[in-house]
Amino acid sequence: MVVFIFRYLYYKFIVMDILKLSTDWAKAELFSARIVWLFSIIVLLSAAGFAYWGKTTMARAFVIPFVVAGVLLIAVGIGLYAANKPRITQFEKGYQMDATGFVKKEIERTTKSAGDFNLVFKILPAISIVAAVFLMLFSSPNWRAISIAVILTAVFLMAVDSNTSARNAAYREQLFKSTAL
């Protein structure tokens, strides 16, 4: 009887928390996609502003790099959204079919993601450094605008990814805790 009560409480409160934790994580990723889209709109509006009101060569030089950066950010947002929106229902189905297998699979996925973030946090700063060197070496408005747009995009993506990385680590830690019970 005691074992039955323990198992009931375990599944009711601990296991269902894993499903809620997983779906909350996916919903937070969808929020990150919306933040990326919002920033892409700001970058595209900035490009339009430079195109419309820009009188100097430097102002006009920002138009194409900002359009490219805005389109790139839209693509990143679409990728985030497309990868995480289906996960909400997949989490529920996967969890219902095999809760233990689901947790193991999520631990593997979040571990791989942690490795991917380590790579991202080496590549994006390197891109920013190269763009900063270009900014210092080349004085033409086009190269300066390109460098500034690249730095702006890379820094923004690092800000979003640092939040995503921290959320991934916390999620992974909770998954590990659930397997220890």
MARVO-102204 format. One record per residue (C-alpha): residue number from 1; x, y, z. Coordinates in Angstrom, 2 decimals. Example, Ala and Ser with C-alpha at 12.3 -4.5 7.8 and 13.67 -1.06 7.14 Angstrom:
<recs>
+------+---------+---------+---------+
| resi |      c1 |      c2 |      c3 |
+------+---------+---------+---------+
|    1 |   12.30 |   -4.50 |    7.80 |
|    2 |   13.67 |   -1.06 |    7.14 |
+------+---------+---------+---------+
</recs>
This chain:
<recs>
+------+---------+---------+---------+
| resi |      c1 |      c2 |      c3 |
+------+---------+---------+---------+
|    1 |    0.00 |    0.00 |    0.00 |
|    2 |    2.81 |    2.41 |    0.93 |
|    3 |    4.60 |    1.62 |   -2.35 |
|    4 |    1.41 |    2.32 |   -4.29 |
|    5 |    0.94 |    5.69 |   -2.55 |
|    6 |    4.59 |    6.58 |   -3.13 |
|    7 |    4.33 |    5.74 |   -6.84 |
|    8 |    1.08 |    7.69 |   -7.17 |
|    9 |    2.59 |   10.76 |   -5.52 |
|   10 |    5.78 |   10.38 |   -7.55 |
|   11 |    3.90 |   10.32 |  -10.86 |
|   12 |    1.39 |   12.95 |   -9.82 |
|   13 |    3.83 |   15.58 |   -8.57 |
|   14 |    7.34 |   14.78 |   -9.81 |
|   15 |    6.71 |   13.26 |  -13.21 |
|   16 |    4.01 |   15.69 |  -14.27 |
|   17 |    6.36 |   18.50 |  -13.27 |
|   18 |    8.83 |   17.21 |  -15.88 |
|   19 |    6.22 |   17.54 |  -18.61 |
|   20 |    5.32 |   21.04 |  -17.41 |
|   21 |    9.01 |   21.95 |  -17.19 |
|   22 |    9.57 |   20.72 |  -20.74 |
|   23 |    6.60 |   22.54 |  -22.23 |
|   24 |    7.49 |   25.71 |  -20.32 |
|   25 |   11.00 |   25.47 |  -21.75 |
|   26 |    9.62 |   25.17 |  -25.30 |
|   27 |    7.28 |   28.12 |  -24.70 |
|   28 |   10.23 |   30.21 |  -23.50 |
|   29 |   12.02 |   29.33 |  -26.73 |
|   30 |    8.99 |   30.58 |  -28.67 |
|   31 |    9.23 |   33.83 |  -26.71 |
|   32 |   12.91 |   34.09 |  -27.76 |
|   33 |   11.80 |   33.69 |  -31.38 |
|   34 |    9.41 |   36.61 |  -30.92 |
|   35 |   12.19 |   38.74 |  -29.42 |
|   36 |   14.37 |   37.97 |  -32.45 |
|   37 |   11.50 |   38.93 |  -34.76 |
|   38 |   10.96 |   42.17 |  -32.86 |
|   39 |   14.62 |   43.07 |  -33.19 |
|   40 |   14.57 |   42.18 |  -36.89 |
|   41 |   11.68 |   44.60 |  -37.37 |
|   42 |   13.66 |   47.31 |  -35.56 |
|   43 |   16.69 |   46.67 |  -37.80 |
|   44 |   14.53 |   46.73 |  -40.94 |
|   45 |   12.81 |   49.94 |  -39.83 |
|   46 |   16.25 |   51.42 |  -39.22 |
|   47 |   17.24 |   50.47 |  -42.76 |
|   48 |   14.08 |   52.13 |  -44.07 |
|   49 |   14.82 |   55.22 |  -41.99 |
|   50 |   18.36 |   55.43 |  -43.35 |
|   51 |   17.02 |   54.95 |  -46.89 |
|   52 |   14.33 |   57.59 |  -46.54 |
|   53 |   15.95 |   60.24 |  -44.35 |
|   54 |   19.64 |   59.49 |  -44.85 |
|   55 |   21.40 |   62.36 |  -46.59 |
|   56 |   25.03 |   61.37 |  -46.07 |
|   57 |   26.97 |   58.62 |  -47.78 |
|   58 |   27.42 |   56.94 |  -44.39 |
|   59 |   23.69 |   56.92 |  -43.70 |
|   60 |   22.93 |   55.48 |  -47.12 |
|   61 |   25.62 |   52.82 |  -46.65 |
|   62 |   23.63 |   51.32 |  -43.76 |
|   63 |   20.59 |   50.44 |  -45.90 |
|   64 |   21.76 |   47.19 |  -47.52 |
|   65 |   23.69 |   45.79 |  -44.50 |
|   66 |   20.70 |   46.45 |  -42.23 |
|   67 |   18.28 |   44.86 |  -44.69 |
|   68 |   20.55 |   41.80 |  -44.88 |
|   69 |   20.86 |   41.68 |  -41.07 |
|   70 |   17.07 |   42.08 |  -40.67 |
|   71 |   16.35 |   39.26 |  -43.12 |
|   72 |   18.94 |   37.05 |  -41.40 |
|   73 |   17.30 |   37.72 |  -38.03 |
|   74 |   13.87 |   36.90 |  -39.47 |
|   75 |   15.30 |   33.58 |  -40.67 |
|   76 |   16.79 |   32.89 |  -37.23 |
|   77 |   13.42 |   33.66 |  -35.62 |
|   78 |   11.62 |   31.37 |  -38.05 |
|   79 |   14.13 |   28.61 |  -37.27 |
|   80 |   13.61 |   29.03 |  -33.53 |
|   81 |    9.86 |   29.02 |  -33.90 |
|   82 |    9.74 |   26.10 |  -36.35 |
|   83 |   12.02 |   23.99 |  -34.16 |
|   84 |   10.18 |   24.62 |  -30.91 |
|   85 |    6.48 |   25.02 |  -31.71 |
|   86 |    6.02 |   21.32 |  -32.62 |
|   87 |    7.99 |   20.28 |  -29.54 |
|   88 |    5.15 |   21.25 |  -27.24 |
|   89 |    2.85 |   18.55 |  -28.63 |
|   90 |    5.78 |   16.17 |  -29.22 |
|   91 |    6.75 |   16.50 |  -25.57 |
|   92 |    3.27 |   15.49 |  -24.45 |
|   93 |    3.12 |   12.52 |  -26.82 |
|   94 |    6.67 |   11.37 |  -26.08 |
|   95 |    6.15 |   11.70 |  -22.38 |
|   96 |    2.87 |    9.76 |  -22.43 |
|   97 |    4.45 |    6.94 |  -24.43 |
|   98 |    7.64 |    6.52 |  -22.36 |
|   99 |    8.40 |    8.97 |  -19.55 |
|  100 |   11.83 |    7.52 |  -18.75 |
|  101 |   12.83 |    7.42 |  -22.41 |
|  102 |   11.58 |   10.97 |  -22.84 |
|  103 |   13.77 |   12.26 |  -20.00 |
|  104 |   16.82 |   10.39 |  -21.34 |
|  105 |   16.22 |   11.79 |  -24.83 |
|  106 |   15.85 |   15.32 |  -23.47 |
|  107 |   19.05 |   14.97 |  -21.44 |
|  108 |   20.89 |   13.88 |  -24.60 |
|  109 |   19.40 |   16.77 |  -26.60 |
|  110 |   20.20 |   19.39 |  -23.97 |
|  111 |   23.73 |   18.03 |  -23.58 |
|  112 |   24.26 |   18.35 |  -27.33 |
|  113 |   22.80 |   21.87 |  -27.20 |
|  114 |   25.26 |   22.81 |  -24.45 |
|  115 |   28.10 |   21.79 |  -26.76 |
|  116 |   26.56 |   23.77 |  -29.60 |
|  117 |   26.36 |   26.86 |  -27.37 |
|  118 |   30.06 |   26.50 |  -26.52 |
|  119 |   30.79 |   26.64 |  -30.25 |
|  120 |   28.42 |   29.58 |  -30.81 |
|  121 |   30.11 |   31.55 |  -28.02 |
|  122 |   33.44 |   31.10 |  -29.79 |
|  123 |   32.24 |   31.84 |  -33.31 |
|  124 |   30.10 |   34.93 |  -32.67 |
|  125 |   32.78 |   36.81 |  -30.69 |
|  126 |   35.34 |   35.90 |  -33.39 |
|  127 |   33.02 |   37.30 |  -36.05 |
|  128 |   32.59 |   40.46 |  -33.97 |
|  129 |   36.36 |   40.83 |  -33.59 |
|  130 |   36.96 |   40.43 |  -37.32 |
|  131 |   34.22 |   42.98 |  -38.03 |
|  132 |   35.77 |   45.37 |  -35.47 |
|  133 |   39.16 |   45.00 |  -37.18 |
|  134 |   37.50 |   45.77 |  -40.54 |
|  135 |   35.88 |   48.79 |  -38.94 |
|  136 |   39.29 |   50.08 |  -37.86 |
|  137 |   41.13 |   49.23 |  -41.08 |
|  138 |   38.70 |   50.33 |  -43.77 |
|  139 |   37.42 |   53.87 |  -43.82 |
|  140 |   34.89 |   53.59 |  -46.63 |
|  141 |   31.26 |   54.06 |  -45.55 |
|  142 |   30.21 |   50.70 |  -47.01 |
|  143 |   32.80 |   48.70 |  -45.04 |
|  144 |   32.01 |   50.63 |  -41.88 |
|  145 |   28.27 |   50.03 |  -42.27 |
|  146 |   28.82 |   46.34 |  -42.99 |
|  147 |   31.09 |   46.00 |  -39.96 |
|  148 |   28.65 |   47.79 |  -37.67 |
|  149 |   25.72 |   45.70 |  -38.92 |
|  150 |   27.69 |   42.47 |  -38.39 |
|  151 |   28.73 |   43.51 |  -34.87 |
|  152 |   25.17 |   44.56 |  -34.02 |
|  153 |   23.75 |   41.25 |  -35.24 |
|  154 |   26.40 |   39.13 |  -33.54 |
|  155 |   26.05 |   40.94 |  -30.21 |
|  156 |   22.27 |   40.61 |  -30.31 |
|  157 |   22.48 |   36.90 |  -31.11 |
|  158 |   24.96 |   36.43 |  -28.25 |
|  159 |   22.50 |   38.14 |  -25.89 |
|  160 |   19.65 |   35.87 |  -26.99 |
|  161 |   21.83 |   32.76 |  -27.00 |
|  162 |   23.25 |   33.48 |  -23.54 |
|  163 |   19.70 |   33.52 |  -22.20 |
|  164 |   18.85 |   30.37 |  -24.15 |
|  165 |   22.03 |   28.66 |  -22.92 |
|  166 |   21.22 |   29.47 |  -19.29 |
|  167 |   17.66 |   28.19 |  -19.76 |
|  168 |   19.02 |   25.02 |  -21.41 |
|  169 |   21.42 |   24.41 |  -18.50 |
|  170 |   18.69 |   24.90 |  -15.90 |
|  171 |   16.34 |   22.60 |  -17.82 |
|  172 |   19.05 |   19.96 |  -18.13 |
|  173 |   19.80 |   20.19 |  -14.40 |
|  174 |   16.11 |   19.66 |  -13.58 |
|  175 |   16.04 |   16.64 |  -15.89 |
|  176 |   19.06 |   15.17 |  -14.09 |
|  177 |   17.38 |   15.78 |  -10.73 |
|  178 |   14.27 |   13.94 |  -11.90 |
|  179 |   16.32 |   10.87 |  -12.84 |
|  180 |   17.96 |   10.84 |   -9.40 |
|  181 |   14.60 |   10.39 |   -7.65 |
+------+---------+---------+---------+
</recs>
